[in-house]
Structures are given as structure tokens and as C-alpha cells.
Amino acid sequence: MNFKQLEAFVRVAEMQNFTRAAKQMFMSQPAISFQIKALEEHLQVSLFRRDEKKVLLTEAGRLLLPEARQMIGHYKKIRAGLESLRGLETGRLSIGAGTIPGEYLLPIFIGKFRANHPGVKVKMRIAGSGDVVGWIKEREIDLGVVGSAVGGDNLELVPWLDDELVLVVPAGHRWAGKLIDVTELAEEKYILREEGSGTRRSIEGILEEKGFAPEKLAIEMELGSTRAVISAVQACLGIGFVSRWAAVEALASGKINEAKINDINMNRKLFLVRYTPGIANYAADAFFAFLNGGLEKDVMPKK
């Protein structure tokens, strides 16, 4: 039994005529007769009895008619809902993000995306990159944006935007505006993001590449947000490494200063990550493509 057979049955019952019902359904009379016969064979009952001028419902047909109408109504409602999802007229999108993309970048992209698809509801959770990848593996979110290349089985990891890590120091610090050697890093006390965060992973990897063991950093505090690191540096509790996206306002206002490290490239990539093969989610697929596609200049936040 299928919905085409049920629809043919309802049309014939309403029109009491095979020919008129066939015309309404843009079918030939033999074709609609075939649908009815197939339905009767499946249900093992006769649905119509015929007289000279019209076809009438049997007792089984009268029993089936209201149920068939209800089933067709449900089917059309489901199809309309699915078509709305495909057209992004509705839908839900669950995102996980590291602190930098979640607090400083994604709100701008989400706003642009929802301007075109206002019916899509968005939920975003912010945590360290390790937690975000864990959520993806547990299928708690549709996609993630992280600050380090945290991979794993069945994960699609796509490079996204460039980010630059900066060494920030309190205003008036002896290193403010200066160029220092990597070996001098062991002389100061540090305020860093927690282990597992994309920023922490990235800076440790950068230092290791230059032969400086991260264990040599005298870590005074580990904080769960980049804003907290910047505030602690501003309060002269230590120095730290943060994303330029996060530090741009505090640097521009002079609340903190920047120090450069000689011969070290502090750039990193932010990554899009999702589970593959994923559960079909039209909104998530469209947003992933939007982020991964040609991004318009007016969408990009300013450094």
C-alpha cells in the first residue's frame, strides 16, 4: 500500500466515477483502476461496487475513507515540513565553538546567515576545543569551530580563517612594544587559557617548533576565557598569549600592550569540524557551506 493508491481511492470515492477521478489526478482511467485494484489486493477486500451510473463504496470502503483522508493529510503535512526544511524556511542548528570563534567571530556570521534564513533557530555552546570535539563525537551538536587541529575518527576537519596569537603585557611593561628573544620567555609569569583550549594547544605547538619547551613558562593562573586572561594581564597579574581578535580593543585603548617575539610566526588556523557521515540537517549543511565558501568582505570582522 502506498499514498498514491490511497489518493486514488479517495478521489474515486469522492467523484464516484473512475474517469473524472483519473482526469483530476492527470492519470489515465486504466492507471487509476490499476491503483485501486492493487490497494484492494493488498487489503484483501473490495472497496467499490459499481452500478450503471456511478461507483459506490462497500462497507470496507466506507470504513477506510476517513482513515485514508487522515493519512493523506498527515503525509502532506510531513512533505510540507520537509520542503520547508530543504528551503531553510525553518530548521534548527546546533553549534559548538571555542572561545575565540564563539565570542568574536561566529555571532557575525550567524547574523548574516539568519538574515537570509530567519526561520532557522540557532543554539551555540562555547567551550574549549577539546570539549567541542567531544560534543561532535557524541552527536550533541551539528558542527564545531575550533582553534586547533583536534581530529579523530569520522571527523571532517576543514581549515577556516587565519588567526594571530599575540603576546600581551600590562601597559608600561618592560617588554611593551619591544622585540624579545624566545629564550626570554622564561623570565616572566604567565596567565594562560586552560589546557585543552585551542589557544593553549596552538601556542604550545608554536613554542615547541622553535625549540622552547612550554614547561619553562612560569604559569601563575589558568583561566577559562580569553576575556579573563586579558583582564588579568590588565591588572598586572602576569602576561599572556591571546588571539588578536580578542585583544584588538584592549590594545587600541592602551589598556594592555603587545610584545613581539623574534623570528616566530604566531599565526594559526581556525577549523570547521563535523561528524561524517552526519545526520541529514539541511540548516547545518547550509551553514557549513556558508562558512566554508567565499566569505564576503563585509561579513569579516575587523582586526
N, C-alpha and C positions, 0 to 999 in steps of 0.2 A: 504493500500500500504506500502511495506517495501523495504529496499535496496536489499534484496535477490531477490525479484521479478524484480526489475529494472535491476539488474545484469544479471538475466536470460534472460530478454528481450533483452538487449544489445548483449549478446553472441549469441543468436539465430539470431538476425538481422545481425550480422557480419558474422556468419558462414553460414547463410541461410539454416540451417539444424539442426533439433532438436537433432539428435543422436550425431553429432560431438560437439555441444554445451554442451550437457549433459556430455560427456567424459571430456571436458575441465574443467567443474565445479565439476567433480567427483560425479556426480549425475546420477540416472537412467533416462531414457527417460520419463517414466510416472511422475517422480518427477518434471522434468523441465517443462513438459506440464502442470502440476498442478499449478506451479508458474505463468506461462503465463496466464492460464485461470483465476486465482484469480486476477491478475492485470487487465485483460480485464473486469471482472465483477465489480471491484472497479471503474474503469474509465468509464464503460458502453460504451465501443467501441470495435471494432475488430482491432487488431494490425497487424495481418498477414493474408495473403491469400496464399493458397497452390496450386502449380501446380504439375506436375508429378515428377519433379526432385529437386525442392527446394521450400523454403518458402520465400515469398516476403512481404515487408512492405505495409500496406494500407496507405492511406493518413494520418490517425490518427497516425499510426506508424512512418511515416516519420517526422511528427511534434514532436513526443515525443522523438525520438532518440537523437538529440543533447542535449536536456534538461536532459535526463536521464544520458548521459555521464557526463555532467557537475555536476549533483547532486552526482553521484558516486565519481567523482574526489574530490568534497568538503568533502564527507563523509570519504574518505581515508585520506585526509589531516588532518581532525579533529582527526581521530583514531591515526594517526602517532604522532600528537602533544600530545594526551593524553598518549600514550605509552611512549613518551619521558619524560613526567611529572612523570609517575609512576616509570620510571627508573632513575629519577633525572638527566637526561641529560640536562634538562632545568628547570625553575621554579623561583619563587620569594618568598622571606622570609622576613617578616617584624617583627622586634624585638623591644621591649621596655625594657629598663633596668634602674635600679637605678645606681647611680654614681659609686659605688664600683664594681658591676659586669660588668657594661658597660665600664668603663675605664680601669680596671685592669685585668679582667678575660675573658670576652666573646671574645675579639679580638683573643685570643689564640685558643679558641675552634672553633670559626668561621673559622679561618685559617686552622685548622686541618680538619674540615668538608668540606670546599671548595677544599682542596687538593684532596679529593675523589670525589667531585661533583662540578667541576669548572664551570659548566653551570648554577648553581643556583646563582641568584643575591640576595644580602643581603642588607637590609636597617635597620639601628639601630638608634633609638631615645633614648636619655638619659635624665632622669628627676628624680624627687623624686618618691618613691614607690607608693604614693597615685595617682600621675599623671599617672603612668604606668598602674595601675589597672583601672583607668578611661578610658584609651585608649582601654584596652581589653574589657571593658563593652560596649564601643561604637563601637567595632569591627574595630578599626582603625589599630590594629596590630594583628599578629598571635599568639604571645606568649610574656611573660614577665619574667624577672628575677629581683626579688626584695629582699630588705634587711630586711623585716619584714613580719609577717604572716598577710597580709592585705587580708581578704577574702570577700565573698559576694555571693549572689545567682548566680548559674550557673557558678561558678568559680572552677576550679580544681587547688588546691594548693599542690605542691609536695616539700618536703624538699630536698635541693640540697647539697651544700657544707657547711662546717663549716667555720666560720669566727670568729676572735677575735677582740674585741674592746680594744683599749689601750688609756690610759690617757697620752697625750703628753704635755710636758712643754718646755719652752725655754732652750737652752743649759746653764748649770750653775745654773738653778733654784734651789731653796732650796729643792724641792722635787725630783730632778733628781736622779734616781737610788734608791730612798727611798721607804719604805713601809709605807703608811699612813692609818689612820683610816677613815672610810666613813664619820664620823662627821666633819672631817677637810675640806671636800669639800666646805663647806660654806664660807671658808676663802679667796677664790680666785675669780678672774674674768675669765669669760669663752667666748671662741669663738666656737660656735656650728653650726651645719648644720641647715637648715631651718626646721620649723615644717612640718610634713608630710613626711620627708625623712625617709628611713629605719633606718639609723644610729641614728637619733634623737629618733624615736619611740623605738628602741632597748635599748638605754642607759637609757631612762626614765623608761622603764619597769624593767630593771635590778636594778636601784636605788630604785624604789618603792618596789620591792621584799625584799630589805634589810632594809626597813623602812625609807629610806631617800627620802623626798619629793622633786621632781625635781624643784619645785618652789623656793627652797632655793638656787639654783645656781644663782649667780650674772652674768647674761648674758650680755656681752658688745656688742657682734656682732653676727648676724645670717647670714651665707653665703651659697650660692647656690651650692658650690662644695667643695669636700674634699681637693682638692689641695689648694684652697683658705684658708681653715682652717689651714692647715699645714704651709702655707706661713705666715699667721697672727701670729701663735704661734712662728715661727722662728723669726719674727720681734718683739717679746716680747710684743704683744698686749694682751695676755692672754694665758690661757691653754685650751685644748680641748680634746674631745673624737673622735677618728677616727678608721677606720679599719686598722689592721696591714698590710693588703695587700697594702694599700695606703702609709703607713708610713715607710715601710721597708727600702727604700733607704735613706730617711732623717735621720732615726735613725742610720743606719750603718755609715753614713758620719759624725755623731755627730752634725748635724745642729739643731736637737732637741733631747730631752731626754725623757725617759719613767719613769713614776711613777707608782708604784703598789698600789692597794687598798686592804687592809687586808680582807681576808675571803669573797671575791666577785668573782664569776665566770663571766668573761666578754665575754664568748663565746656566739655566736648566730648562727642561721642557715640562709643561703640564700635560697630563694624559687623560684621554677619554677611555673608559673601561666599561665593558658589559659582558654578561654571560653569553656564551654561544654553545649550542644553539639556544636562542632565547625563546621565551613565550611570546606569541604574537601580541604586540601592543603598538597600534598604529601611532599613537601620540609619542611614545618613546622612540620609535624608529624615525619619525619625522624630526624630532628634536635632535637626535643623534646626527642625522644627516645635516640639519641646520648648523650645528656646531662644527661639524667636520667639513662643511662645504666652504664656498667662497664667502668669507665674512665681510660684510660691508664696513667701510671705514667709519661710518657714523655710529656703528654698534660698538666699536672698540673703545674701552675705557682709556683715558689719558694717563700716561705715567707722569 
